[in-house]
């Protein structure tokens, strides 16, 4: 029997895909949106002016069985807030726990929280991936806020009986992806020579379709209750390998120059781009064995199929 679901962040990169999947499967979806509701929006939508500790969710939650909370104040490279941690806490901690408390009081049975791998930390030693039950080690205000939200949700679950499921994605890519992944597609699409031909790191990624599939399973699977899951495509790539396979998906040659990673890191540091260097040259792997074994889940979409889908969307947008 299909559930009535409240989805927050329904116009975001992940939220839009989750919404489409839920609607396709016949769920009654209520979408909470900050700002104006798009004219062509295909679900029951509610405008939420802000998500914080004071938001009143009562009218939206009536009859809701499952909440999928994907809305957040997201990580940004150059935060202009005077106190970034306070700004993250207002939305990601106070806003999340306020919604969960009201959901429990309204009779919802499950709360699926889209967290972040940043709760685990910023990077791994190759061959020693993060695991879901590792001690958290967030290194920035965004990661700290997500960790604190997780801790509050677990306490709330113990106190109320609300089933909490926490999902920590790694970098998510797919049609409509932004930021560094989009920039990479632009570089490769233009045939620009890039100094990334000798990077031997290992990074876990997750295709949007794979994340959406796991979210769907976590709304109903009995074994998911009160668990934390890491999610990836199940195949870790070096930056060099990723760029070669992305170029192939775009139908372009990969013009990658074999510049040593140490030299790239030094140059990035001198230019004040150390964080970008870590993403390009550092490793971040996750172990999804718990997700596989406890839920019987296997990523349904391969890396190459997902890259091809992202490439098609990018090229269609460029040709408009």
N, C-alpha and C positions, 0 to 999 in steps of 0.2 A: 504494500500500500504506500503510495507516495505521500511525502510529508509536506507540511507548510513550512517554508524556509524564509528566514530573514537574512538577506545578504547585504553587508555593508561594503562600501568601496566598489559599488557595482559599475561605475564608469571607468575604473582603473584598468591597467593592463591585465592583471590577473582576474579582477572582478568581472570584467566583461566576458571573459572566456568561461568563467564559472557560471555566470548567468545564462549564457547560451546553452551550456550543457544541461543545466537544471531544467530549463524550459523545454528542451528537446526530449527530456525524459519524463515530462508531464508533471513536474512538481509545481505547486502553487508558490510563486516566489514574490516576496515583497522586497523591493530594492530601496535601500536608504542611500540618498544622494546628497552630497553637499553642493549647494548651488542650484542652478536652473536644471529642470528635468528636460532632457533632449526631446524634441518634438516627435521623433520616430521611436521612442523608447518602448520596447515590447514587453513590459512587465508592470505590475502595480508598483508605483514609485512614490516615495515619500521624501520630502526635502528636510534635511537636517542641517540647521544653520552652523552648528559646531559640534564636535565630538569631544566632550570633556566630562568632568565629574558632575556637571549640573544638567546634562542633556536629559530631557524627559522622553523615554522610549515607550511609555505605557500604551499609547494608542497603536503603535506599530507592532507591538509584541502580542497583542491579543490573538490567541489561537495558534501562535507559532510553536512548532515543535523543535526545530533546529535553527540555531544561529550560526552563520558563517561570517566571521569577522575578519575582513581583509583590509578595511580602511585603517590608515595609519599616517602619522607624520613620518615621512620616509627619509632615509639617509641622503644627505646632500654633500657634495665635495667641499663647497665653500659656504658654510653656514654663517649667516649674518646676525643671528641672534646673539644678544649679549650673554645670555645664559642658555646655551643649547640644551643642556640636560633638563632644565626646568620646562622648556618648550616641548621636548620629547615626552617628558613625564605627564604633562597636562593631557595630551592626546592618547599616547600609547599605554600609559599606566592608568591614570585616573579615568580616562574615557572608556577604556576596555573593561575595567572592573565595575564601573557604574552600569554599563550595558549588561554585563554578566549577572550582576546582582538583580537587576530588574527582570532579566530573562528567567532566572530561577524563580523569582516571586510570581511571574506570570505563568509558570508551569511548563516552560521549555524543558526538554529532557537532555539536550546535548548542545554544547558550545564548541565550535571548531575555530581555533585561533591560528591565523597565519602569522607565524613569528618569523625568525630569521636565523640563518646559520651564524650570524654575528654574535649570537648568544654564546656559541662555542668559542669563538675567537676570530682572529684575522688570517691565520695561515697554519699550515701543517708541514711537518717533515715528510718528504716523499716516502710512501709506504706505511705511514702511521696516521691513518685517517681519523677524523672526528667520529665519535659514536654518540648516539642519542642520550645515553646515560652518563656521559663524561661530566666532570665538574665544569660548570660554566666559567668562561674567562673572557667576557666582553671587554673590548679595548676602546670603545668610543661611546658617546652619550646615547646614540641610537641603540646599540647593542645592549647597553645597561638598561634602557627603558623597556626593551623587549623581554629581557631577563626578569625584571621586576614585575612586569605584567604576567608572565608565566607563573612566578611564585605566588602572586595574588590569586590567580585563577585556581591553582592547586589547593590553596587554603579554602577558597570559596567552595570548591567541589567537596572537600571534606565536611564543610559546615552545612551544605544545603542538599547534597545528593545530585547536583547538576553534573552531568558527565562532560568532562573537559577533554578535548583532543587538541594537542599542540603539534603543528607541522612547521619544521624549520627548513625552508627551501635554500638551496644555493642560488647562484645567479640563474635567473629565469630568462629564456630566450624564445622567440617565436614571432609570428606575424605582428607587426606593430611595435616591436621592441625599440627602446630608445637608448640614449646614453652611449657608453663605450661600444656596445655590440653594434649599434647602428653606425657609429663612426667607422668601425672595422669594415662593415659591408660597403660603405661609401668608398673607403680607400681601395679595397679590393676591386670594386666595380669599376673604378677609374683606372685600374692598372698601375697605381702608384707603387714604385719600389719601396718596400718596407724593411726595416732592420730587424726582423723577427724570425730569421731563418735558422737560429741556433739556440732556441730556448727549450730546455729539457725539463721543465716543471711538470707537475701533474695537477690538473684542476677538474673538479666535478662541476657539471652544469646540469640544469634540468629543463627539458623542453616544456613549453606551456601546456601542451596536451597531456604530458605525463603528470604534471602537477595537478591539473584539473581532474584527471582520473583518480589520483590519490585523494583529493578533497572529497570527491563523490563517495568513495569507499568509506572515508572516515565519518561521513554523516550517518551511517547505518551499521557498520560492522561492530558486533558486540565486543570483540577483542580490542577495539580502538579506544574504548572508554578509559579516560584518565591516563593516557599514554602520550609519550612524546616521540615523534618520528622525524628522521631525516629523510630527505628525498633527493634523488638525482636520476640521471639517465642510466646509471649502472655501468658507464664507460667513461673513464677519466682520460683527458686529453692534455697534451702540451699546447702552449699557445701556438707554436709552429704547426702542429698537426691540425689544430682548429682552423687556422687561417688557410691551410692548404685545402681542407675539406669544404670550408665555406666558399673559397674561390671556385672549386669544382661545382658546387651547387649553383653558383652564379654564372657558370659557363665562362669563367675568366681564368687566365694564367695567374698563378701565385708568384709574384716577383718578390721573393723574400731573400734578403741579404743576410749572410751568416755572421752578424755582429754578436760578439760574446755577451751573454746576459749580464755579467759583472760590469761591462762597459756601459751597457744601456742603463743599468741601475745607477751608476755614478752620474751619467748625464742627466737622468731624470731628477736626481737629488739636487744637482747644481741648478736645475731649472725650477726647483720648487714643486716637482711633480712626483714626490716619493710614493704617495698613495697609488698613483696610476702605475708606477713601476712595479709595486707589489702585486697589483692585479695582473700585469702582463708577464712578469718574470717569476713571481712566487708561486708556491703550491698551496692548494686548499682542496683536500679530498675528504669525502664523507663515506662512511660505511653504512649501507642501507640494509644490512642483513636482518636487523630487527623488523624493519618495515616489510621485508619479503616474508620472513618466517611467521610473524604474528598475524599478518593480514592476508598471507597468501598472495601478495601483490608482486607483479613484475611490470616494469615500465613497458607500456604497450607500443610505444613509438621509438624507433631506433634513432640514433644521432643523425645519420645521413638523411633519413626521411624528414626529420624535424628541420634540419638545415635547409633542405630543399623547399620546404613549405615557407620558411622565413624568407628565403631568397626570392621565391615567386611573388610574395606579397610586396617585398621591397621593390622589385622590378616593375610590378604593376603600378605602384604609387609613383615611381619615377617617370613612367610613361604617360601619366595623366596630364 
